[in-house]
């Protein structure tokens, strides 16, 4: 690929975003991939320096290091809350992949995933044989539950549980994908278009049970229009009945990276969990579990390396339940816990709260 004369901008990145980084290094200890390698190029600061080299023609877009680092990054945005300069790294990463991850360069697995969720009819077909939530809401003001794409097929009980917690939520089955998968994997324009389409299809506030979807939708439609489930329940003053019998279960929580780092949602799920059990804060609860959207599918070995410390902590804490707020985290942790043969059960936050009275501790005396 031909590069422009050195020093001239190529127009790949928004200048205001790219120029904000002051290379202070506060992001390094927050970055999971830098933690794995200790390599500067595998940190947010190092990757932004690569972006600057691409933008000014010092490196070709298809340089091997550029290609590798655009893929090795989890996109968890853990660098954003600790950045004193307010760098919007997630937005930069989307622009980077939008330029680099052209259709002909994508692995077939990614092409298949994007194709599956690109049309509303295909998304709806995923849930036809599954008992996900359906129906009109019971509230006076319109509010809609987003069913998600793969979540409605893999974890249909999540949406049913969300409606049990708040029957005012409508759940139209014909809704499509929010576009997060596209936006994070090289099709930013299409991802934003899908978010707008969903916004037009769903009336009122859109409530999501997926942290990654909530952050993407909020970036396109505005945070006043989109609420992650724990935000919604906390904002409405919803309460959950404490289990009537049995020992209080020990419950941990795995943050959704995009909900925590993109929307600042962290205390709400923890406060809700504490009403139904003994909340146990894991040291790496706020760090990426390695699912990272398509990451676990495209880079399974690196994903497993990121997951390992989480599994160690779950084993040490002897948890009854680990609550999650994202379908990718659900799959990642469920598979890891099964592989380690741990007794901890993984549940989505909605399932945990809806079934609180039936979840008790099974620790041996």
C-alpha positions as CSV (number, residue, x, y, z in Angstrom):
1,X,0.0,0.0,0.0
2,X,1.4,3.4,-1.0
3,X,2.0,5.9,1.8
4,X,1.8,9.6,1.5
5,X,4.9,11.8,1.8
6,X,6.2,11.7,5.4
7,X,4.6,14.5,7.4
8,X,1.4,14.8,5.4
9,X,-1.8,13.6,7.1
10,X,-3.7,10.8,5.4
11,X,-7.0,11.7,7.0
12,X,-7.5,8.3,8.6
13,X,-7.9,9.6,12.1
14,X,-9.8,12.6,13.6
15,X,-7.0,15.1,14.4
16,X,-8.6,16.2,17.7
17,X,-8.7,12.6,18.9
18,X,-5.2,11.6,17.7
19,X,-3.4,14.7,19.0
20,X,-4.9,14.6,22.5
21,X,-2.5,11.9,23.8
22,X,0.4,13.4,25.8
23,X,2.3,10.1,26.1
24,X,2.3,10.2,29.9
25,X,2.1,6.5,30.4
26,X,-0.8,6.4,32.9
27,X,-2.5,3.9,30.5
28,X,0.2,1.3,30.7
29,X,-0.7,-0.5,34.0
30,X,-4.4,-0.4,33.0
31,X,-3.8,-2.2,29.7
32,X,-4.3,-6.0,29.8
33,X,-2.2,-6.7,26.7
34,X,0.7,-4.6,28.0
35,X,0.4,-6.6,31.2
36,X,0.8,-9.8,29.2
37,X,3.8,-8.7,27.1
38,X,5.5,-5.6,28.7
39,X,6.0,-4.3,25.2
40,X,5.4,-0.6,24.6
41,X,3.8,-1.3,21.2
42,X,1.1,-3.4,23.0
43,X,0.0,-0.5,25.1
44,X,-2.5,2.3,24.3
45,X,0.4,4.8,24.2
46,X,2.4,2.6,21.9
47,X,-0.6,1.9,19.6
48,X,-1.4,5.6,19.4
49,X,2.2,6.2,18.3
50,X,1.6,3.6,15.6
51,X,-1.5,5.5,14.6
52,X,0.4,8.7,14.3
53,X,3.1,7.0,12.2
54,X,0.4,5.7,9.9
55,X,-1.3,9.1,9.7
56,X,1.9,10.9,8.7
57,X,3.1,8.2,6.3
58,X,6.0,6.9,8.4
59,X,4.4,3.5,8.4
60,X,2.2,1.8,5.9
61,X,-1.3,0.8,7.0
62,X,-0.5,-2.8,6.3
63,X,2.8,-2.8,8.1
64,X,3.0,-6.2,10.0
65,X,3.3,-4.6,13.4
66,X,0.4,-2.3,12.7
67,X,-1.7,-5.2,11.5
68,X,-0.8,-7.3,14.6
69,X,-1.4,-4.6,17.2
70,X,-4.8,-3.6,15.7
71,X,-5.9,-7.1,16.3
72,X,-4.1,-7.8,19.6
73,X,-5.8,-4.9,21.3
74,X,-8.9,-6.0,23.3
75,X,-10.7,-2.8,22.8
76,X,-11.7,-2.8,26.4
77,X,-11.1,1.0,26.9
78,X,-9.6,0.5,30.4
79,X,-7.1,3.2,29.4
80,X,-9.8,5.9,29.1
81,X,-10.8,6.3,32.8
82,X,-7.2,6.7,33.9
83,X,-6.1,9.1,31.1
84,X,-5.5,12.6,32.4
85,X,-5.8,14.0,28.9
86,X,-9.2,12.4,28.2
87,X,-8.1,10.4,25.2
88,X,-11.0,8.7,23.5
89,X,-9.0,5.5,22.7
90,X,-12.1,3.5,21.7
91,X,-13.0,6.0,19.0
92,X,-9.5,5.9,17.7
93,X,-9.5,2.1,17.6
94,X,-12.7,2.1,15.6
95,X,-11.2,4.5,13.0
96,X,-8.0,2.4,12.9
97,X,-9.9,-0.8,12.2
98,X,-12.2,0.9,9.8
99,X,-9.2,1.7,7.6
100,X,-7.3,-1.5,8.1
101,X,-9.9,-4.3,8.4
102,X,-11.2,-4.1,4.9
103,X,-13.6,-7.0,3.8
104,X,-11.0,-8.9,1.9
105,X,-8.6,-8.9,4.9
106,X,-11.1,-10.2,7.4
107,X,-11.0,-13.9,8.6
108,X,-14.0,-15.9,7.4
109,X,-15.3,-16.3,11.0
110,X,-15.6,-12.5,11.3
111,X,-17.3,-12.2,7.9
112,X,-19.8,-14.8,8.9
113,X,-20.6,-13.0,12.2
114,X,-21.1,-9.7,10.5
115,X,-23.3,-11.2,7.8
116,X,-25.5,-12.9,10.4
117,X,-26.4,-9.7,12.2
118,X,-26.5,-7.3,9.2
119,X,-30.1,-7.9,8.3
120,X,-33.0,-7.6,10.7
121,X,-34.7,-10.7,9.3
122,X,-31.6,-12.8,10.0
123,X,-31.3,-11.5,13.6
124,X,-35.0,-12.3,14.3
125,X,-34.5,-15.8,12.8
126,X,-31.8,-16.5,15.5
127,X,-34.4,-16.3,18.2
128,X,-37.4,-18.0,16.5
129,X,-36.8,-21.3,18.3
130,X,-35.8,-19.7,21.6
131,X,-38.1,-18.4,24.3
132,X,-36.8,-14.9,24.6
133,X,-38.9,-12.1,26.0
134,X,-41.8,-10.8,23.8
135,X,-44.7,-8.5,24.2
136,X,-45.9,-5.0,24.9
137,X,-44.8,-3.1,28.0
138,X,-47.2,-2.3,30.9
139,X,-45.8,1.1,31.7
140,X,-47.4,4.5,31.0
141,X,-44.2,5.8,29.4
142,X,-42.7,4.0,26.5
143,X,-39.5,2.0,27.2
144,X,-38.1,-0.9,25.2
145,X,-35.9,-3.9,26.1
146,X,-33.2,-4.5,23.5
147,X,-33.1,-8.3,22.8
148,X,-29.7,-8.3,21.2
149,X,-28.6,-10.5,18.3
150,X,-26.6,-13.5,19.6
151,X,-27.9,-13.0,23.1
152,X,-31.5,-13.8,22.2
153,X,-30.3,-17.1,20.7
154,X,-27.7,-18.1,23.3
155,X,-29.2,-16.7,26.5
156,X,-33.0,-16.1,26.0
157,X,-33.6,-16.4,29.7
158,X,-31.8,-13.0,30.2
159,X,-34.5,-11.0,28.4
160,X,-37.3,-12.9,30.2
161,X,-35.7,-12.2,33.5
162,X,-35.3,-8.5,32.7
163,X,-39.0,-8.3,32.0
164,X,-39.8,-10.1,35.2
165,X,-37.8,-7.4,37.0
166,X,-39.7,-4.6,35.1
167,X,-42.8,-5.6,33.2
168,X,-43.1,-2.0,31.9
169,X,-40.5,-2.9,29.3
170,X,-41.7,-3.7,25.8
171,X,-39.8,-6.4,23.9
172,X,-40.7,-6.2,20.1
173,X,-39.3,-9.4,18.5
174,X,-38.7,-7.8,15.1
175,X,-35.9,-5.6,16.3
176,X,-32.4,-5.9,14.7
177,X,-28.8,-5.6,15.8
178,X,-27.5,-2.4,17.4
179,X,-24.4,-2.3,15.2
180,X,-21.8,-2.7,17.9
181,X,-20.3,-5.7,16.2
182,X,-19.8,-3.8,13.0
183,X,-18.5,-0.6,14.6
184,X,-15.8,-2.6,16.6
185,X,-14.7,-4.7,13.6
186,X,-14.0,-2.4,10.7
187,X,-17.5,-1.2,9.6
188,X,-18.0,1.9,11.7
189,X,-20.4,3.6,9.3
190,X,-22.6,0.5,9.0
191,X,-22.5,0.1,12.8
192,X,-23.7,3.6,13.3
193,X,-26.5,3.2,10.7
194,X,-27.7,0.0,12.5
195,X,-27.8,1.9,15.8
196,X,-29.9,4.6,14.3
197,X,-32.3,2.0,12.7
198,X,-32.8,0.4,16.1
199,X,-33.4,3.7,17.7
200,X,-36.2,4.4,15.2
201,X,-37.7,1.0,15.7
202,X,-37.8,1.0,19.5
203,X,-39.9,3.6,21.3
204,X,-38.8,5.5,24.4
205,X,-35.8,4.7,26.5
206,X,-33.8,1.6,25.2
207,X,-32.8,-0.7,28.0
208,X,-30.0,-3.2,27.3
209,X,-28.7,-6.3,29.0
210,X,-25.4,-6.0,27.1
211,X,-22.8,-3.5,28.2
212,X,-21.1,-3.4,24.8
213,X,-24.3,-2.7,23.1
214,X,-25.3,0.0,25.6
215,X,-22.1,1.9,25.1
216,X,-22.3,1.8,21.3
217,X,-25.9,2.8,21.3
218,X,-25.3,5.6,23.7
219,X,-22.5,6.9,21.5
220,X,-24.8,7.2,18.5
221,X,-28.2,7.9,20.1
222,X,-27.0,9.8,23.2
223,X,-26.8,8.5,26.8
224,X,-30.1,10.0,27.8
225,X,-31.8,7.6,25.3
226,X,-30.0,4.4,26.4
227,X,-29.7,2.7,29.8
228,X,-27.9,-0.5,30.8
229,X,-30.2,-2.7,32.9
230,X,-28.6,-1.9,36.3
231,X,-28.7,1.8,35.5
232,X,-32.4,1.5,34.6
233,X,-33.3,-0.4,37.7
234,X,-31.3,1.9,40.0
235,X,-32.8,5.0,38.3
236,X,-36.3,3.8,38.9
237,X,-35.7,2.9,42.5
238,X,-36.4,-0.7,41.8
239,X,-35.9,-3.1,44.7
240,X,-35.2,-6.8,44.8
241,X,-36.6,-9.0,47.6
242,X,-33.9,-10.6,49.7
243,X,-34.0,-14.4,49.7
244,X,-36.3,-15.6,52.5
245,X,-34.4,-18.7,53.4
246,X,-31.0,-20.3,53.2
247,X,-27.5,-18.9,53.6
248,X,-26.7,-15.7,51.7
249,X,-24.7,-16.8,48.6
250,X,-21.2,-15.4,48.0
251,X,-21.6,-13.5,44.7
252,X,-18.9,-11.9,42.6
253,X,-19.3,-9.6,39.6
254,X,-17.5,-9.2,36.3
255,X,-17.8,-5.7,34.9
256,X,-18.7,-5.2,31.2
257,X,-15.7,-3.2,30.0
258,X,-17.7,-0.9,27.8
259,X,-20.4,-0.3,30.4
260,X,-17.8,0.6,33.0
261,X,-15.2,2.4,30.9
262,X,-17.6,3.9,28.3
263,X,-20.6,4.7,30.4
264,X,-19.2,4.8,34.0
265,X,-21.6,2.0,35.2
266,X,-20.0,0.2,38.1
267,X,-21.7,0.9,41.4
268,X,-25.2,0.1,40.3
269,X,-24.8,-3.6,39.6
270,X,-22.8,-4.1,42.9
271,X,-25.5,-2.4,44.9
272,X,-28.2,-4.6,43.4
273,X,-26.1,-7.7,44.0
274,X,-25.6,-6.8,47.7
275,X,-29.4,-6.9,48.2
276,X,-29.5,-10.6,47.4
277,X,-26.2,-12.0,48.7
278,X,-22.8,-11.4,50.2
279,X,-21.0,-9.3,47.5
280,X,-17.4,-10.3,47.0
281,X,-15.2,-7.9,45.0
282,X,-12.7,-9.7,42.9
283,X,-9.3,-8.0,42.4
284,X,-9.7,-8.1,38.6
285,X,-13.5,-7.5,38.4
286,X,-13.0,-4.2,36.6
287,X,-10.5,-5.7,34.1
288,X,-11.3,-7.3,30.8
289,X,-12.1,-11.1,31.0
290,X,-10.8,-11.6,27.5
291,X,-14.1,-12.0,25.7
292,X,-14.0,-8.6,24.1
293,X,-16.7,-9.1,21.5
294,X,-15.2,-11.2,18.7
295,X,-11.7,-11.4,20.4
296,X,-12.3,-14.8,22.0
297,X,-13.3,-16.2,18.6
298,X,-10.5,-14.5,16.6
299,X,-7.7,-14.8,19.1
300,X,-8.6,-17.7,21.4
301,X,-5.1,-18.3,22.9
302,X,-4.6,-14.6,23.8
303,X,-8.2,-14.5,25.2
304,X,-7.5,-17.5,27.4
305,X,-4.3,-15.9,28.7
306,X,-6.3,-12.8,29.8
307,X,-8.9,-15.0,31.4
308,X,-6.5,-17.0,33.5
309,X,-6.1,-14.6,36.4
310,X,-9.9,-14.1,36.6
311,X,-10.3,-17.9,37.0
312,X,-7.6,-18.0,39.7
313,X,-9.4,-15.3,41.7
314,X,-12.8,-17.0,41.3
315,X,-11.3,-20.3,42.6
316,X,-9.6,-18.5,45.5
317,X,-12.8,-16.7,46.5
318,X,-14.9,-19.9,46.4
319,X,-17.9,-18.0,44.9
320,X,-21.4,-19.5,44.7
321,X,-22.3,-17.2,41.8
322,X,-20.5,-14.9,39.4
323,X,-22.8,-12.3,37.9
324,X,-22.1,-10.8,34.5
325,X,-23.6,-8.0,32.4
326,X,-22.7,-8.9,28.9
327,X,-23.3,-12.0,26.7
328,X,-19.7,-12.3,25.6
329,X,-18.5,-12.3,29.2
330,X,-21.2,-14.9,30.0
331,X,-19.8,-17.3,27.4
332,X,-16.2,-16.6,28.2
333,X,-16.5,-17.2,32.0
334,X,-18.9,-20.1,31.7
335,X,-16.5,-22.0,29.4
336,X,-13.5,-21.1,31.6
337,X,-15.1,-22.2,34.8
338,X,-16.3,-25.4,33.2
339,X,-12.8,-26.1,32.0
340,X,-11.3,-25.5,35.4
341,X,-14.1,-27.6,37.0
342,X,-15.0,-24.9,39.5
343,X,-18.3,-25.0,41.4
344,X,-19.2,-21.3,40.7
345,X,-22.3,-20.7,38.7
346,X,-22.3,-18.0,36.1
347,X,-25.5,-15.9,35.8
348,X,-26.4,-12.7,34.1
349,X,-27.3,-10.0,36.5
350,X,-30.9,-10.1,35.3
351,X,-31.2,-13.9,36.0
352,X,-29.6,-13.5,39.4
353,X,-32.0,-10.7,40.6
354,X,-35.1,-12.4,39.1
355,X,-34.3,-15.8,40.7
356,X,-32.7,-14.5,44.0
357,X,-35.1,-16.5,46.2
358,X,-33.9,-19.7,44.6
359,X,-30.2,-19.0,44.8
360,X,-28.6,-20.0,48.1
361,X,-25.1,-20.9,49.2
362,X,-24.0,-24.5,48.9
363,X,-20.8,-24.1,50.8
364,X,-19.9,-27.0,53.0
365,X,-20.0,-26.4,56.7
